[in-house]
Amino acid sequence: MTKERIGMALWGLVGIALLGSSIMKLIGGEEVEAMLGKNALYLGLIELTCVIAMFLPATRSLGFFLCASYLGGVIATEWINVGEAPIPGVTLSTLLYVGIALYRPAAMGYLLGGKDKV
């Protein structure tokens, strides 16, 4: 198995987790309504848009940045509002960054100030 395939598999895991989360937010439910209130629908749509952008080959890089930004918001919200360790957000974010590093190493160089273009 090549590095690219492992990177895509990690992206797929993150994508499946975010897709499931967005569907739960779009369908709604008592637990989701109690936690997010009226914002559940908007967050579900934003999350679904990020996942779609990540899985389309033409917008894959944009999808990575959108998902990374969304997960940053998840980490901040869990840490500040819930007061617990943001383990799910950190785990998904780590898998996303490791996946991009394996799938397209030039993207990590670009993120860290490298001269390689994505």
BARO-197783 format. One record per residue (C-alpha): residue number from 1; chain; x, y, z. Coordinates in nm, 3 decimals, always signed. Layout:
@n NUM; chain A; x X; y Y; z Z
...
//
This chain:
@n 1; chain A; x +0.000; y +0.000; z +0.000
@n 2; chain A; x +0.144; y +0.334; z -0.103
@n 3; chain A; x +0.162; y +0.650; z +0.103
@n 4; chain A; x -0.100; y +0.813; z -0.118
@n 5; chain A; x -0.349; y +0.535; z -0.053
@n 6; chain A; x -0.288; y +0.545; z +0.321
@n 7; chain A; x -0.337; y +0.923; z +0.313
@n 8; chain A; x -0.662; y +0.884; z +0.119
@n 9; chain A; x -0.779; y +0.618; z +0.366
@n 10; chain A; x -0.718; y +0.856; z +0.656
@n 11; chain A; x -0.905; y +1.130; z +0.468
@n 12; chain A; x -1.186; y +0.883; z +0.410
@n 13; chain A; x -1.211; y +0.805; z +0.781
@n 14; chain A; x -1.233; y +1.175; z +0.866
@n 15; chain A; x -1.482; y +1.228; z +0.584
@n 16; chain A; x -1.706; y +0.945; z +0.702
@n 17; chain A; x -1.700; y +1.077; z +1.058
@n 18; chain A; x -1.785; y +1.431; z +0.946
@n 19; chain A; x -2.052; y +1.302; z +0.707
@n 20; chain A; x -2.218; y +1.105; z +0.986
@n 21; chain A; x -2.202; y +1.406; z +1.213
@n 22; chain A; x -2.354; y +1.634; z +0.951
@n 23; chain A; x -2.638; y +1.389; z +0.882
@n 24; chain A; x -2.717; y +1.371; z +1.253
@n 25; chain A; x -2.728; y +1.750; z +1.266
@n 26; chain A; x -2.948; y +1.773; z +0.956
@n 27; chain A; x -3.190; y +1.503; z +1.073
@n 28; chain A; x -3.198; y +1.649; z +1.420
@n 29; chain A; x -3.306; y +1.480; z +1.734
@n 30; chain A; x -3.358; y +1.557; z +2.097
@n 31; chain A; x -2.990; y +1.531; z +2.190
@n 32; chain A; x -2.875; y +1.744; z +1.898
@n 33; chain A; x -3.142; y +2.006; z +1.965
@n 34; chain A; x -3.048; y +2.017; z +2.332
@n 35; chain A; x -2.680; y +2.072; z +2.254
@n 36; chain A; x -2.693; y +2.300; z +1.949
@n 37; chain A; x -3.044; y +2.443; z +1.942
@n 38; chain A; x -3.141; y +2.616; z +1.618
@n 39; chain A; x -2.779; y +2.620; z +1.496
@n 40; chain A; x -2.780; y +2.245; z +1.427
@n 41; chain A; x -2.917; y +2.287; z +1.074
@n 42; chain A; x -2.661; y +2.554; z +0.980
@n 43; chain A; x -2.371; y +2.359; z +1.127
@n 44; chain A; x -2.487; y +2.044; z +0.948
@n 45; chain A; x -2.498; y +2.227; z +0.613
@n 46; chain A; x -2.153; y +2.379; z +0.667
@n 47; chain A; x -2.010; y +2.041; z +0.765
@n 48; chain A; x -2.170; y +1.869; z +0.464
@n 49; chain A; x -2.027; y +2.136; z +0.231
@n 50; chain A; x -1.679; y +2.081; z +0.374
@n 51; chain A; x -1.705; y +1.703; z +0.325
@n 52; chain A; x -1.831; y +1.736; z -0.033
@n 53; chain A; x -1.547; y +1.975; z -0.116
@n 54; chain A; x -1.297; y +1.731; z +0.037
@n 55; chain A; x -1.418; y +1.436; z -0.172
@n 56; chain A; x -1.435; y +1.612; z -0.509
@n 57; chain A; x -1.097; y +1.590; z -0.685
@n 58; chain A; x -1.117; y +1.945; z -0.824
@n 59; chain A; x -1.175; y +2.099; z -0.480
@n 60; chain A; x -0.979; y +1.857; z -0.262
@n 61; chain A; x -0.728; y +2.116; z -0.137
@n 62; chain A; x -1.005; y +2.362; z -0.057
@n 63; chain A; x -1.194; y +2.084; z +0.120
@n 64; chain A; x -0.889; y +2.010; z +0.333
@n 65; chain A; x -0.863; y +2.371; z +0.447
@n 66; chain A; x -1.238; y +2.394; z +0.510
@n 67; chain A; x -1.240; y +2.073; z +0.715
@n 68; chain A; x -0.929; y +2.178; z +0.907
@n 69; chain A; x -1.093; y +2.511; z +0.989
@n 70; chain A; x -1.418; y +2.346; z +1.091
@n 71; chain A; x -1.234; y +2.101; z +1.317
@n 72; chain A; x -1.045; y +2.393; z +1.472
@n 73; chain A; x -1.383; y +2.540; z +1.563
@n 74; chain A; x -1.492; y +2.205; z +1.705
@n 75; chain A; x -1.182; y +2.194; z +1.925
@n 76; chain A; x -1.230; y +2.550; z +2.048
@n 77; chain A; x -1.600; y +2.499; z +2.119
@n 78; chain A; x -1.543; y +2.177; z +2.310
@n 79; chain A; x -1.266; y +2.331; z +2.513
@n 80; chain A; x -1.436; y +2.660; z +2.599
@n 81; chain A; x -1.805; y +2.576; z +2.619
@n 82; chain A; x -1.807; y +2.214; z +2.729
@n 83; chain A; x -1.498; y +2.236; z +2.948
@n 84; chain A; x -1.372; y +1.890; z +2.860
@n 85; chain A; x -1.068; y +1.776; z +2.668
@n 86; chain A; x -1.145; y +1.809; z +2.295
@n 87; chain A; x -1.040; y +1.452; z +2.214
@n 88; chain A; x -1.273; y +1.390; z +1.914
@n 89; chain A; x -1.177; y +1.716; z +1.742
@n 90; chain A; x -0.806; y +1.669; z +1.803
@n 91; chain A; x -0.820; y +1.308; z +1.681
@n 92; chain A; x -1.002; y +1.395; z +1.358
@n 93; chain A; x -0.777; y +1.695; z +1.297
@n 94; chain A; x -0.465; y +1.484; z +1.348
@n 95; chain A; x -0.591; y +1.218; z +1.107
@n 96; chain A; x -0.671; y +1.490; z +0.854
@n 97; chain A; x -0.323; y +1.646; z +0.874
@n 98; chain A; x -0.143; y +1.310; z +0.863
@n 99; chain A; x -0.360; y +1.214; z +0.566
@n 100; chain A; x -0.268; y +1.528; z +0.371
@n 101; chain A; x +0.099; y +1.483; z +0.460
@n 102; chain A; x +0.094; y +1.131; z +0.315
@n 103; chain A; x -0.132; y +1.204; z +0.018
@n 104; chain A; x +0.027; y +1.528; z -0.097
@n 105; chain A; x +0.353; y +1.607; z +0.090
@n 106; chain A; x +0.396; y +1.933; z -0.102
@n 107; chain A; x +0.082; y +2.066; z +0.069
@n 108; chain A; x +0.248; y +2.035; z +0.409
@n 109; chain A; x +0.555; y +2.217; z +0.280
@n 110; chain A; x +0.326; y +2.491; z +0.152
@n 111; chain A; x +0.149; y +2.507; z +0.489
@n 112; chain A; x +0.480; y +2.539; z +0.672
@n 113; chain A; x +0.616; y +2.810; z +0.445
@n 114; chain A; x +0.774; y +2.590; z +0.180
@n 115; chain A; x +0.807; y +2.696; z -0.182
@n 116; chain A; x +0.633; y +2.393; z -0.336
@n 117; chain A; x +0.297; y +2.475; z -0.491
@n 118; chain A; x +0.000; y +2.248; z -0.429
//
